[in-house]
Amino acid sequence: MSEQGNISKASVQKEDGDVMMKVATFIVDRRNLFFLLFGIAMIFCAIAAGMVKVEDSLSAYLPDSFETSLGLDLMGEEYTTYGSAKIMVSNIVYEDAKALSETIGEREDVAMIAFDETVDHYNNFSALFDITFKYEDTDQRSLDGLEEIKGMLADYDIFVSTSMGNAAAETIEKEMQTVSALVVVIVLVVLVLTSETYAEIPVLLLTFGAAALLSAGTNFILGTISFVSDSVTIVLQLALSIDYAVIFCNRYKEEHENLPIRESDILALSKAIPEISSSSLTTIGGLIAMLFMQFGIGSDMAICLIKAILLSLLAVFLLMPGLLMIFGPWMDKTRHKSFVPKIPFVGKFDYYSRFIVPPAFVVMIIAAFLIQNKCPFVYGYSMIKTPIKNETQIATDMINETFGESNFVAVNIPAGNYEKEKKLIQNYLDCPEVKSAQGLANIEAMGGYCLADKLSAREFSELLELDYEMAELLYMAYAVNDKNYAKLVNGISTYKVPLIDMIMFLHDEVEEGYVTLDESMKETLDDAYEQMNIAKKQLQGENFSRILVYLNLPQEGEETFNFLDQMHTMANRYYEGQILIIGEATSQFDLQKTFSRDNTVVTVISILAVLVVLLFTFKSAGMPVLLILVIEGAIWINFAFPTLQKDNIFFMTYLIVSSIQMGANIDYAIVISGRFMELKDKMSHRDAIIETMNFAFPTIITSGSMLALAGISIGLLTSDGAICGIGQCLGRGTIISIFLVMFVLPQILLIGAKIIDKTSFEVSVPLGIEREVGLMRIDGRVQGQINGRIIGEVHAVVRGDINALVRSGNVTKLDENNLTPEERAAFEQAPFENAPAYAGGGEDSENKNS
């Protein structure tokens, strides 16, 4: 075997204790096994991805103890929600609109249609039809009916607003498919510009594609995920974790300069596993903070993203080594020049501005902190503007512009007392903040009576033109059925029953054959029963009734939230039981309550989690503080922009973006800081910072541009307020972070190097004099004579003979004047008679992995 072969073999055969080398060798040599396992897993995930349930409502993630959560559960148990829709027809005269409403109202599937000549339904040559179907909102027949009505109105300009179906979710899915395709193009362009071989691009894409598919499919295990997680996880996974594949690929190319494909693959993987795992901890640390949010969507996103990152690590460690073995020969044939330039001018600027920039940065972040504290956070979508709007949003905006915004809440009160309900409704109507209020107690029914008005037998017989004796018998039967015998004793003539209850009872008696009516009377009864039954199922349950209150207030704001408290107070005058007010305004009020706590928790935990990782990475108390100061400063500057621009920001955007920005962007600071600390003692600070920036720029521009452009794409191409805000702020925040780590962090490192050194808690314990023969491992600072064959990375000054193959780095001839005082003293005071070598190794990652 040739000398090259011997060296190659020796390079990858460590002693039995080198676990990483054993693991790496197993993965590379058993690559076909991992191809098979990944293939099976990907087939399963491709199927399972279509079975993932997606929750479209933000209020579903509120804590169970909050009013909105309690109210939604109660309404789901107590009431029936029928399919409904608002259809606005533009450019139509009232007579034609009236004819259309009558035609729609005659449909078998339409229970009722509200339309009249008031400004609530006809304004500025536009008609608004409020349609309620006979079937529940989840019934396909309601959706089919709506589609047929839209077909009937195809010749008109119509705008449809409805909560039925999954139109919003389908729209978001289509938008994110566009975003994902654009991000893939962005990644391809970035990789072509920053790669050194064209064949490495399919390796990176296949690795990420497998990780993305595994991430999407394994969401099935979680049961249900939020629409936010479903929309942005894959895009953010690509932007956050592509680094891992790039790091491993660069390691492979570095080792392949001197080693064959297999050996370089094994050696690169053994070094990449601890390096990449360590790098991922900062990102995961930032995401862990979201697990502690009260608002459940935070933990939902955190779990999805952390799982996605772990699966990306799995793909890089287990799948990518095999892909490198396959594409390795092609990578050798498709080498090209990297288009990323050297940037010595940045390092020079950083060095010469080191006494100017840090003070200016401190002033800037103090100002940014004060400004971002006034960031205009909102808790609903009504006050958020997005770059694009979907059909539903356009329709809603057109309807609101023509007929005004509709802000209603449902007041849930104990059932059974129509008199109290009527008084409470009147109290609400007396408030200037209330536009209208509707409950069973005040809905008009027949002959000027309301549904809950109590009628005697005579009044009931006159209303329905029913024989009085039959009406008396009917009332007696009702009293017996209701076990209200006292009323019979006092006289049936004074016994009164709510109209809706008597209509329901009469209908049941007719259906069971106890009462016989003529055809005309039965038709009238059936129509009345159908209308009242729908109203009752929507407004009255077994234990609760609800009043629909339409407010003259915006959906959110202090005035609205204060009036909600006032509505509670008014209801408590009549009812001692639980009162629950549900609506968009209440949901946003509850979301506001979660924000102050979640904001503090997310900020503190994300900083602490990243701080712990940095402490063990740099073994210094000063370095983590400086790095976190820079990234936290970037977050404050990021959210100062909306304040200055007076752009409303969805509160969830701040919580999610601040966590991701802290966890992901800190990596850029780590790359620069780690390289500078390695070089600062080997050359002048000026040369060290120049070399550091040249070294870090390709990594930062590759990862940073992907994350920034992915965020910007999401922000520009989605119509959902929450998702749009996440994209916009993440893209802007990443750009700010890149700028700060390149033009502010280096100056802080230059003037803070002494602080970092003094706060270091790493203890170097000198080794005693050792005399050993055979195979040995030497870690630490060595002074003395080493005789034998050596393979590895060495940082040493040698006085004597060198006969070695130098695979990386260089050997420079020195004279006595080139020695540092420490090195010269070491040679003069050597404890051995012949001490030809002075070796001092810093504990950087290369030395530890050699």
BANU-555536 format. One record per residue (C-alpha): residue in three letters; x, y, z. Coordinates in steps of 0.2 Angstrom, whole numbers, padded with zeros to 4 digits, always signed. Layout:
// residues N
ALAXYZ ...
// end
This chain:
// residues 850
MET+0000+0000+0000 SER+0006+0017-0004 GLU+0011+0030+0009 GLN-0004+0040+0004 GLY-0015+0025+0008 ASN-0007+0022+0024 ILE-0009+0040+0030 SER-0027+0040+0024 LYS-0031+0024+0033 ALA-0022+0030+0049 SER-0032+0047+0048 VAL-0049+0038+0051 GLN-0043+0024+0063 LYS-0043+0031+0080 GLU-0041+0022+0096 ASP-0056+0012+0103 GLY-0061+0026+0114 ASP-0065+0038+0100 VAL-0084+0036+0100 MET-0087+0049+0086 MET-0075+0040+0074 LYS-0084+0024+0077 VAL-0101+0032+0075 ALA-0096+0041+0059 THR-0088+0025+0052 PHE-0104+0015+0055 ILE-0115+0028+0047 VAL-0105+0030+0032 ASP-0102+0011+0029 ARG-0120+0007+0033 ARG-0127+0021+0022 ASN-0138+0009+0012 LEU-0147+0004+0028 PHE-0150+0022+0032 PHE-0156+0025+0014 LEU-0169+0011+0017 LEU-0175+0018+0034 PHE-0177+0035+0027 GLY-0186+0029+0012 ILE-0199+0020+0023 ALA-0201+0034+0034 MET-0203+0047+0020 ILE-0217+0036+0012 PHE-0226+0035+0028 CYS-0224+0054+0031 ALA-0230+0058+0013 ILE-0246+0049+0018 ALA-0247+0055+0035 ALA-0245+0073+0030 GLY-0262+0073+0022 MET-0270+0067+0039 VAL-0264+0081+0050 LYS-0278+0091+0058 VAL-0276+0110+0057 GLU-0284+0122+0070 ASP-0289+0138+0061 SER-0295+0148+0076 LEU-0283+0158+0087 SER-0295+0158+0102 ALA-0294+0139+0103 TYR-0276+0141+0110 LEU-0282+0152+0125 PRO-0280+0145+0142 ASP-0295+0134+0148 SER-0299+0146+0162 PHE-0301+0161+0151 GLU-0319+0168+0147 THR-0317+0165+0129 SER-0312+0146+0131 LEU-0326+0143+0144 GLY-0339+0152+0133 LEU-0334+0143+0117 ASP-0336+0126+0126 LEU-0353+0131+0133 MET-0360+0137+0116 GLY-0354+0121+0108 GLU-0364+0111+0121 GLU-0379+0122+0122 TYR-0383+0129+0105 THR-0384+0124+0087 THR-0375+0135+0075 TYR-0383+0136+0058 GLY-0375+0139+0042 SER-0375+0158+0037 ALA-0368+0170+0025 LYS-0369+0188+0020 ILE-0370+0192+0002 MET-0368+0210-0004 VAL-0375+0214-0022 SER-0368+0230-0029 ASN-0376+0241-0042 ILE-0394+0236-0040 VAL-0410+0245-0038 TYR-0420+0241-0022 GLU-0435+0233-0032 ASP-0423+0221-0040 ALA-0414+0217-0024 LYS-0431+0214-0016 ALA-0436+0202-0029 LEU-0419+0193-0027 SER-0422+0191-0008 GLU-0439+0184-0011 THR-0432+0171-0024 ILE-0418+0166-0012 GLY-0430+0165+0003 GLU-0441+0152-0007 ARG-0427+0140-0008 GLU-0429+0124+0002 ASP-0412+0125+0010 VAL-0415+0143+0016 ALA-0423+0145+0033 MET-0423+0164+0033 ILE-0416+0179+0024 ALA-0415+0196+0032 PHE-0417+0211+0019 ASP-0427+0227+0020 GLU-0425+0245+0014 THR-0416+0251+0029 VAL-0398+0257+0028 ASP-0393+0241+0037 HIS-0398+0231+0021 TYR-0399+0243+0007 ASN-0387+0257+0005 ASN-0378+0267-0010 PHE-0386+0255-0023 SER-0380+0240-0014 ALA-0390+0226-0006 LEU-0385+0215+0009 PHE-0394+0199+0011 ASP-0392+0190+0028 ILE-0395+0172+0024 THR-0398+0158+0037 PHE-0398+0140+0031 LYS-0409+0126+0038 TYR-0393+0115+0041 GLU-0378+0117+0053 ASP-0363+0127+0047 THR-0353+0111+0046 ASP-0366+0102+0035 GLN-0361+0101+0017 ARG-0379+0105+0012 SER-0376+0123+0018 LEU-0360+0125+0008 ASP-0369+0118-0007 GLY-0383+0130-0005 LEU-0372+0144-0004 GLU-0363+0139-0020 GLU-0380+0138-0029 ILE-0385+0155-0023 LYS-0369+0162-0029 GLY-0372+0154-0046 MET-0389+0162-0046 LEU-0381+0179-0044 ALA-0367+0176-0056 ASP-0373+0190-0067 TYR-0371+0203-0053 ASP-0356+0210-0044 ILE-0357+0200-0027 PHE-0346+0200-0012 VAL-0348+0185+0000 SER-0343+0184+0019 THR-0346+0168+0028 SER-0338+0158+0042 MET-0343+0141+0033 GLY-0330+0130+0025 ASN-0311+0131+0025 ALA-0309+0145+0013 ALA-0297+0155+0024 ALA-0286+0139+0027 GLU-0286+0134+0009 THR-0281+0152+0004 ILE-0266+0152+0016 GLU-0261+0135+0010 LYS-0260+0141-0008 GLU-0251+0156-0003 MET-0238+0146+0007 GLN-0235+0135-0007 THR-0231+0150-0018 VAL-0219+0156-0004 SER-0211+0139-0002 ALA-0208+0138-0021 LEU-0200+0155-0020 VAL-0189+0151-0005 VAL-0183+0135-0014 VAL-0178+0147-0029 ILE-0169+0159-0016 VAL-0160+0144-0008 LEU-0154+0138-0025 VAL-0148+0155-0030 VAL-0139+0158-0013 LEU-0131+0140-0014 VAL-0125+0143-0032 LEU-0117+0159-0027 THR-0109+0153-0011 SER-0105+0135-0015 GLU-0089+0128-0022 THR-0096+0114-0032 TYR-0112+0112-0042 ALA-0115+0094-0037 GLU-0116+0099-0018 ILE-0132+0108-0021 PRO-0143+0092-0024 VAL-0135+0085-0009 LEU-0141+0099+0002 LEU-0158+0100-0006 LEU-0161+0081-0005 THR-0155+0082+0014 PHE-0167+0096+0017 GLY-0181+0089+0007 ALA-0181+0073+0017 ALA-0181+0083+0034 ALA-0195+0094+0028 LEU-0206+0079+0023 LEU-0202+0070+0039 SER-0207+0086+0049 ALA-0223+0088+0040 GLY-0228+0069+0041 THR-0223+0068+0060 ASN-0235+0082+0064 PHE-0248+0068+0063 ILE-0242+0062+0080 LEU-0246+0079+0087 GLY-0264+0076+0083 THR-0269+0095+0079 ILE-0258+0109+0075 SER-0261+0128+0073 PHE-0263+0135+0055 VAL-0248+0146+0059 SER-0237+0131+0063 ASP-0244+0122+0048 SER-0240+0137+0037 VAL-0223+0143+0042 THR-0214+0128+0049 ILE-0207+0121+0033 VAL-0201+0138+0027 LEU-0193+0142+0044 GLN-0185+0125+0045 LEU-0176+0128+0029 ALA-0170+0145+0034 LEU-0165+0139+0052 SER-0157+0122+0048 ILE-0149+0124+0031 ASP-0134+0129+0041 TYR-0131+0112+0047 ALA-0130+0104+0030 VAL-0119+0118+0024 ILE-0107+0116+0039 PHE-0105+0097+0036 CYS-0103+0100+0018 ASN-0089+0112+0021 ARG-0081+0101+0033 TYR-0081+0087+0020 LYS-0073+0098+0006 GLU-0060+0103+0018 GLU-0055+0085+0023 HIS-0057+0080+0005 GLU-0043+0091+0000 ASN-0031+0078+0007 LEU-0041+0062+0009 PRO-0051+0050-0002 ILE-0070+0052-0002 ARG-0074+0039+0011 GLU-0061+0044+0024 SER-0065+0062+0022 ASP-0083+0059+0024 ILE-0080+0049+0040 LEU-0068+0062+0047 ALA-0079+0077+0043 LEU-0094+0068+0051 SER-0085+0064+0067 LYS-0081+0083+0068 ALA-0098+0089+0062 ILE-0108+0080+0074 PRO-0103+0089+0090 GLU-0100+0105+0081 ILE-0118+0106+0073 SER-0126+0099+0089 SER-0118+0113+0099 SER-0124+0126+0086 SER-0142+0120+0086 LEU-0143+0122+0105 THR-0144+0141+0104 THR-0159+0140+0091 ILE-0168+0127+0101 GLY-0164+0137+0117 GLY-0173+0152+0110 LEU-0188+0141+0104 ILE-0189+0133+0121 ALA-0195+0150+0128 MET-0211+0148+0118 LEU-0216+0132+0127 PHE-0219+0143+0143 MET-0232+0155+0135 GLN-0249+0155+0142 PHE-0256+0157+0124 GLY-0255+0139+0118 ILE-0250+0143+0100 GLY-0233+0147+0107 SER-0230+0130+0113 ASP-0238+0123+0097 MET-0225+0132+0086 ALA-0211+0128+0098 ILE-0214+0109+0097 CYS-0216+0110+0078 LEU-0200+0120+0075 ILE-0190+0110+0088 LYS-0195+0094+0081 ALA-0191+0101+0063 ILE-0174+0106+0069 LEU-0170+0089+0077 LEU-0176+0080+0061 SER-0165+0091+0051 LEU-0150+0086+0062 LEU-0155+0068+0060 ALA-0156+0070+0041 VAL-0139+0078+0041 PHE-0131+0065+0052 LEU-0138+0049+0045 LEU-0144+0053+0027 MET-0131+0066+0020 PRO-0115+0056+0023 GLY-0122+0043+0011 LEU-0127+0056-0002 LEU-0109+0063-0001 MET-0103+0046-0005 ILE-0114+0045-0020 PHE-0112+0063-0026 GLY-0093+0064-0021 PRO-0086+0060-0038 TRP-0098+0073-0046 MET-0093+0086-0033 ASP-0075+0084-0039 LYS-0079+0086-0057 THR-0091+0102-0055 ARG-0080+0113-0045 HIS-0082+0132-0048 LYS-0075+0148-0041 SER-0085+0154-0026 PHE-0093+0171-0029 VAL-0092+0177-0011 PRO-0079+0190-0010 LYS-0066+0194+0003 ILE-0071+0209+0014 PRO-0055+0216+0022 PHE-0062+0233+0021 VAL-0076+0228+0034 GLY-0062+0222+0046 LYS-0052+0238+0044 PHE-0068+0248+0047 ASP-0072+0238+0062 TYR-0054+0240+0069 TYR-0053+0259+0066 SER-0070+0263+0072 ARG-0069+0252+0088 PHE-0069+0267+0100 ILE-0083+0276+0091 VAL-0096+0263+0087 PRO-0099+0254+0104 PRO-0104+0270+0113 ALA-0115+0275+0098 PHE-0123+0257+0099 VAL-0127+0259+0117 VAL-0136+0275+0114 MET-0145+0267+0100 ILE-0151+0252+0109 ILE-0157+0263+0124 ALA-0167+0273+0112 ALA-0174+0258+0103 PHE-0179+0250+0119 LEU-0189+0265+0124 ILE-0197+0266+0107 GLN-0201+0248+0105 ASN-0210+0249+0122 LYS-0223+0259+0114 CYS-0225+0247+0099 PRO-0243+0247+0093 PHE-0248+0229+0097 VAL-0265+0223+0092 TYR-0274+0207+0097 GLY-0285+0204+0082 TYR-0285+0206+0063 SER-0296+0221+0061 MET-0283+0234+0062 ILE-0269+0225+0053 LYS-0264+0229+0035 THR-0257+0216+0024 PRO-0248+0219+0007 ILE-0261+0207-0002 LYS-0279+0203+0002 ASN-0288+0187-0002 GLU-0306+0186-0009 THR-0313+0184+0009 GLN-0304+0199+0015 ILE-0309+0210+0000 ALA-0327+0205+0002 THR-0327+0209+0021 ASP-0319+0226+0018 MET-0332+0230+0004 ILE-0347+0225+0015 ASN-0339+0235+0030 GLU-0336+0250+0019 THR-0354+0250+0013 PHE-0364+0245+0028 GLY-0352+0248+0042 GLU-0342+0235+0053 SER-0351+0222+0063 ASN-0345+0219+0080 PHE-0356+0208+0090 VAL-0354+0198+0106 ALA-0365+0184+0113 VAL-0370+0187+0132 ASN-0374+0169+0139 ILE-0386+0170+0154 PRO-0395+0157+0164 ALA-0410+0151+0155 GLY-0428+0151+0160 ASN-0433+0169+0164 TYR-0439+0179+0149 GLU-0444+0193+0160 LYS-0426+0196+0166 GLU-0419+0193+0149 LYS-0431+0206+0142 LYS-0426+0219+0155 LEU-0407+0216+0152 ILE-0409+0218+0133 GLN-0418+0234+0136 ASN-0403+0240+0148 TYR-0391+0236+0134 LEU-0401+0245+0121 ASP-0401+0261+0132 CYS-0382+0261+0131 PRO-0375+0272+0117 GLU-0362+0259+0114 VAL-0375+0247+0108 LYS-0382+0247+0091 SER-0394+0233+0093 ALA-0398+0218+0105 GLN-0408+0202+0101 GLY-0413+0188+0111 LEU-0429+0176+0112 ALA-0437+0189+0123 ASN-0437+0203+0110 ILE-0438+0194+0093 GLU-0454+0199+0084 ALA-0464+0183+0079 MET-0483+0185+0074 GLY-0496+0198+0076 GLY-0485+0210+0085 TYR-0480+0198+0098 CYS-0462+0193+0103 LEU-0457+0175+0104 ALA-0456+0176+0123 ASP-0472+0186+0126 LYS-0484+0177+0137 LEU-0502+0174+0130 SER-0518+0168+0137 ALA-0528+0154+0129 ARG-0540+0167+0122 GLU-0525+0178+0115 PHE-0517+0162+0107 SER-0534+0157+0099 GLU-0536+0174+0092 LEU-0518+0175+0085 LEU-0519+0158+0076 GLU-0538+0159+0073 LEU-0540+0143+0083 ASP-0556+0137+0091 TYR-0556+0144+0109 GLU-0561+0128+0117 MET-0547+0119+0108 ALA-0535+0132+0114 GLU-0541+0130+0132 LEU-0539+0111+0131 LEU-0522+0114+0123 TYR-0517+0125+0138 MET-0523+0113+0151 ALA-0513+0099+0142 TYR-0498+0110+0143 ALA-0500+0114+0161 VAL-0502+0096+0165 ASN-0487+0092+0155 ASP-0477+0106+0163 LYS-0483+0099+0180 ASN-0490+0117+0184 TYR-0506+0111+0193 ALA-0508+0127+0203 LYS-0512+0137+0187 LEU-0526+0125+0184 VAL-0533+0128+0201 ASN-0533+0147+0199 GLY-0542+0146+0182 ILE-0536+0143+0165 SER-0542+0160+0159 THR-0528+0168+0169 TYR-0514+0155+0164 LYS-0502+0162+0152 VAL-0488+0153+0142 PRO-0474+0161+0131 LEU-0479+0161+0113 ILE-0463+0151+0107 ASP-0467+0137+0120 MET-0485+0135+0115 ILE-0481+0135+0097 MET-0468+0121+0100 PHE-0481+0111+0111 LEU-0495+0113+0098 HIS-0484+0107+0084 ASP-0479+0092+0094 GLU-0497+0088+0098 VAL-0502+0089+0080 GLU-0487+0078+0074 GLU-0492+0065+0087 GLY-0510+0065+0081 TYR-0518+0072+0097 VAL-0524+0088+0089 THR-0530+0090+0071 LEU-0529+0106+0061 ASP-0535+0110+0043 GLU-0522+0111+0030 SER-0521+0130+0030 MET-0519+0131+0048 LYS-0506+0117+0049 GLU-0496+0126+0035 THR-0496+0142+0046 LEU-0491+0132+0061 ASP-0477+0123+0052 ASP-0469+0139+0045 ALA-0470+0147+0062 TYR-0463+0131+0071 GLU-0448+0130+0058 GLN-0444+0149+0061 MET-0445+0148+0080 ASN-0436+0131+0081 ILE-0421+0138+0072 ALA-0421+0154+0083 LYS-0423+0143+0099 LYS-0409+0131+0095 GLN-0398+0146+0091 LEU-0402+0157+0106 GLN-0408+0144+0120 GLY-0400+0129+0127 GLU-0404+0117+0141 ASN-0396+0128+0154 PHE-0391+0145+0146 SER-0399+0158+0134 ARG-0389+0170+0124 ILE-0392+0188+0119 LEU-0383+0194+0103 VAL-0377+0212+0106 TYR-0371+0222+0091 LEU-0359+0236+0097 ASN-0355+0253+0090 LEU-0337+0251+0095 PRO-0321+0244+0087 GLN-0317+0225+0090 GLU-0303+0230+0102 GLY-0297+0245+0112 GLU-0298+0251+0130 GLU-0316+0258+0127 THR-0322+0242+0120 PHE-0314+0232+0134 ASN-0320+0243+0147 PHE-0338+0242+0140 LEU-0337+0223+0141 ASP-0334+0224+0160 GLN-0349+0236+0161 MET-0360+0223+0152 HIS-0355+0210+0165 THR-0360+0222+0179 MET-0377+0225+0171 ALA-0380+0206+0169 ASN-0375+0203+0187 ARG-0390+0214+0192 TYR-0402+0201+0186 TYR-0392+0184+0187 GLU-0382+0177+0201 GLY-0375+0162+0190 GLN-0361+0163+0178 ILE-0361+0176+0165 LEU-0350+0173+0149 ILE-0348+0186+0135 ILE-0341+0179+0119 GLY-0335+0187+0103 GLU-0320+0194+0094 ALA-0319+0208+0106 THR-0319+0196+0121 SER-0306+0185+0113 GLN-0295+0200+0110 PHE-0297+0206+0128 ASP-0292+0188+0134 LEU-0277+0189+0122 GLN-0271+0205+0129 LYS-0271+0198+0146 THR-0259+0184+0141 PHE-0247+0196+0132 SER-0239+0205+0147 ARG-0235+0188+0155 ASP-0230+0179+0140 ASN-0219+0194+0134 THR-0209+0193+0151 VAL-0208+0174+0151 VAL-0202+0173+0133 THR-0189+0187+0135 VAL-0182+0180+0151 ILE-0182+0161+0146 SER-0175+0164+0129 ILE-0160+0175+0136 LEU-0157+0162+0150 ALA-0157+0147+0138 VAL-0145+0155+0126 LEU-0134+0162+0140 VAL-0132+0144+0147 VAL-0127+0138+0130 LEU-0115+0152+0127 LEU-0107+0150+0145 PHE-0102+0132+0141 THR-0097+0137+0123 PHE-0085+0151+0127 LYS-0081+0147+0146 SER-0082+0165+0149 ALA-0095+0176+0159 GLY-0092+0191+0149 MET-0093+0184+0131 PRO-0112+0178+0132 VAL-0117+0195+0140 LEU-0109+0204+0125 LEU-0117+0193+0112 ILE-0134+0193+0120 LEU-0133+0212+0121 VAL-0130+0214+0102 ILE-0144+0202+0098 GLU-0156+0209+0110 GLY-0152+0226+0104 ALA-0156+0220+0086 ILE-0173+0214+0093 TRP-0177+0231+0101 ILE-0172+0240+0085 ASN-0182+0228+0075 PHE-0198+0232+0084 ALA-0194+0251+0085 PHE-0198+0252+0067 PRO-0217+0248+0068 THR-0218+0261+0082 LEU-0210+0274+0071 GLN-0220+0269+0056 LYS-0236+0268+0066 ASP-0239+0250+0059 ASN-0250+0239+0070 ILE-0241+0223+0075 PHE-0251+0207+0080 PHE-0245+0203+0098 MET-0240+0185+0093 THR-0228+0191+0080 TYR-0217+0199+0094 LEU-0217+0184+0105 ILE-0212+0172+0091 VAL-0200+0183+0081 SER-0191+0188+0097 SER-0188+0170+0101 ILE-0183+0165+0084 GLN-0172+0180+0082 MET-0163+0177+0098 GLY-0160+0158+0095 ALA-0155+0159+0077 ASN-0146+0175+0074 ILE-0135+0172+0089 ASP-0126+0159+0078 TYR-0119+0173+0068 ALA-0112+0182+0083 ILE-0104+0165+0089 VAL-0095+0162+0072 ILE-0087+0179+0073 SER-0083+0179+0092 GLY-0076+0161+0091 ARG-0064+0165+0077 PHE-0058+0181+0084 MET-0055+0173+0101 GLU-0045+0160+0092 LEU-0034+0172+0082 LYS-0032+0187+0094 ASP-0017+0179+0103 LYS-0009+0173+0087 MET-0008+0190+0078 SER-0012+0208+0080 HIS-0030+0213+0084 ARG-0031+0222+0067 ASP-0026+0207+0057 ALA-0037+0196+0068 ILE-0053+0205+0065 ILE-0049+0207+0047 GLU-0046+0188+0045 THR-0061+0185+0056 MET-0073+0195+0045 ASN-0066+0186+0029 PHE-0069+0169+0037 ALA-0086+0173+0044 PHE-0094+0182+0030 PRO-0098+0167+0018 THR-0107+0158+0033 ILE-0116+0173+0038 ILE-0122+0179+0021 THR-0127+0161+0016 SER-0138+0158+0032 GLY-0143+0176+0035 SER-0149+0179+0017 MET-0159+0163+0017 LEU-0168+0167+0033 ALA-0170+0186+0028 LEU-0177+0182+0011 ALA-0188+0168+0017 GLY-0196+0180+0030 ILE-0198+0194+0018 SER-0206+0182+0005 ILE-0219+0176+0019 GLY-0222+0195+0023 LEU-0226+0200+0005 LEU-0235+0185-0001 THR-0247+0180+0013 SER-0264+0188+0017 ASP-0265+0182+0035 GLY-0261+0195+0048 ALA-0252+0184+0060 ILE-0241+0175+0047 CYS-0238+0191+0037 GLY-0231+0200+0053 ILE-0220+0185+0057 GLY-0212+0186+0040 GLN-0210+0204+0039 CYS-0202+0206+0057 LEU-0191+0190+0055 GLY-0185+0196+0038 ARG-0181+0214+0045 GLY-0174+0207+0061 THR-0162+0196+0052 ILE-0155+0210+0041 ILE-0153+0221+0057 SER-0144+0206+0066 ILE-0132+0203+0051 PHE-0128+0222+0051 LEU-0125+0223+0069 VAL-0114+0207+0070 MET-0103+0214+0056 PHE-0102+0232+0060 VAL-0105+0233+0079 LEU-0100+0216+0087 PRO-0082+0216+0081 GLN-0079+0233+0089 ILE-0086+0227+0105 LEU-0075+0212+0104 LEU-0060+0223+0101 ILE-0062+0234+0116 GLY-0070+0220+0127 ALA-0056+0207+0124 LYS-0048+0210+0141 ILE-0065+0209+0150 ILE-0069+0192+0141 ASP-0052+0185+0146 LYS-0054+0191+0164 THR-0071+0184+0166 SER-0065+0167+0159 PHE-0068+0152+0171 GLU-0058+0140+0161 VAL-0044+0133+0172 SER-0029+0126+0163 VAL-0020+0113+0174 PRO-0002+0110+0170 LEU+0003+0092+0166 GLY+0016+0084+0176 ILE+0031+0076+0168 GLU+0027+0061+0159 ARG+0038+0047+0152 GLU+0028+0035+0142 VAL+0032+0023+0127 GLY+0019+0017+0115 LEU+0003+0024+0108 MET-0002+0040+0118 ARG-0015+0054+0117 ILE-0008+0071+0122 ASP-0021+0085+0126 GLY-0015+0102+0133 ARG+0000+0113+0134 VAL+0016+0103+0131 GLN+0034+0107+0133 GLY+0048+0094+0130 GLN+0053+0081+0117 ILE+0041+0071+0107 ASN+0049+0057+0096 GLY+0039+0046+0085 ARG+0026+0047+0071 ILE+0013+0060+0073 ILE-0004+0063+0064 GLY-0015+0077+0069 GLU-0016+0096+0071 VAL-0002+0104+0080 HIS+0001+0122+0086 ALA+0020+0122+0091 VAL+0037+0130+0089 VAL+0050+0117+0086 ARG+0069+0118+0088 GLY+0076+0103+0079 ASP+0072+0092+0064 ILE+0055+0091+0055 ASN+0051+0077+0043 ALA+0032+0077+0041 LEU+0019+0078+0027 VAL+0010+0094+0030 ARG-0008+0092+0024 SER-0015+0108+0030 GLY-0008+0124+0036 ASN+0011+0128+0034 VAL+0028+0128+0041 THR+0037+0144+0043 LYS+0056+0146+0046 LEU+0059+0157+0062 ASP+0074+0165+0070 GLU+0077+0170+0088 ASN+0069+0187+0084 ASN+0053+0179+0079 LEU+0050+0171+0096 THR+0038+0178+0109 PRO+0046+0181+0126 GLU+0036+0167+0133 GLU+0042+0155+0120 ARG+0060+0161+0122 ALA+0059+0159+0141 ALA+0052+0141+0139 PHE+0067+0136+0128 GLU+0079+0143+0140 GLN+0071+0135+0155 ALA+0067+0118+0148 PRO+0067+0104+0161 PHE+0075+0092+0149 GLU+0092+0092+0142 ASN+0087+0091+0124 ALA+0070+0101+0123 PRO+0068+0104+0104 ALA+0049+0108+0105 TYR+0038+0120+0113 ALA+0020+0116+0109 GLY+0005+0126+0115 GLY-0012+0121+0110 GLY-0028+0132+0113 GLU-0044+0122+0116 ASP-0052+0127+0100 SER-0064+0114+0091 GLU-0051+0109+0079 ASN-0039+0103+0092 LYS-0052+0094+0102 ASN-0058+0085+0087 SER-0041+0081+0080 
// end
